[in-house]
Amino acid sequence: GDSVTQMEGPVTLSEEAFLTINCTYTATGYPSLFWYVQYPGEGLQLLLKATKADDKGSNKGFEATYRKETTSFHLEKGSVQVSDSAVYFCALDNYGQNFVFGPGTRLSVLP
Amino acid sequence: DTEVTQTPKHLVMGMTNKKSLKCEQHMGHRAMYWYKQKAKKPPELMFVYSYEKLSINESVPSRFSPECPNSSLLNLHLHALQPEDSALYLCASSQVQGAEGTEAFFGQGTRLTVV
C-alpha cells in the first residue's frame, strides 16, 4: 500500500536557522502531496501542497518541490522562527482513497 | 468560512457511558472524515463519508458508530469505550472524495479521556 516516510526528530534549531525536513513516499500512480502542521493542542492545518511532478508548493516562507524521480517532497524554510515550533506531517492522497500521513516531525526553535 | 468546528473540545467519559462527538462545516464539502490521533502519532483514518454515505470504514470497533445526518454535519457516537480509546479525535472535510489535489480541512479535535 501507499506509505510516507519522514525524519521523526525531534529537530531542534536556533531562530533564523535553515530548516529541512525530509519526506519520501511510496505510491502507485501520481498522488498529490501535502505538508500539514499541528501546533500544540490543535488540529492539523494545511501548510502547502503539490499535485504533479516538479510543482512547488509554498506558504509562509516554507517550500517543497514534488520530485517524482526521487519520490520526495522535502520541506524547507530559509529562516525559522520560534513560532514555527510544531509537529509537521508529510502526507499523500492517491485520488481520494484516503490521506496517508507520515509519522510527523517535531520541530523546536529556540530563541 | 473555511472552518471545521468540533464539539466538545474535551470529553471525559466512563466506560459505561454513551456520548457523541459533533463536527460541522459550511464549506459545501461533500466528503467528511473521522481520524483518531494518539499522542506523538499521526492521525489514523477511521471513517469516510462521501455524499452522506459511508464509503470507508477502516475496521473500527462497533463501539464507535458514525452518522452523517446531512451534508454539513458528522457525528461519532461512542458507547462502552475502553481506556485505550483515549485520544484526540479529529474531524476533517474536503470538497469531494477522489479528486486530484483536494486538501482536507481539519477541526481542532476533541480530546477524549475514557476513565
Interface residues (C-beta under 8 A of the other chain):
Chain A: S32 F34 Y36 E42 G43 L44 Q45 L46 K49 T51 F89 D93 Y95 G96 Q97 N98 F99 F101 G102 P103 G104 R106
Chain B: V4 Q6 A31 Y33 K40 K41 P42 P43 L45 V48 I56 L90 A92 S94 V96 Q97 G98 A99 E100 G101 T102 E103 A104 F105 F106 G107 Q108 G109
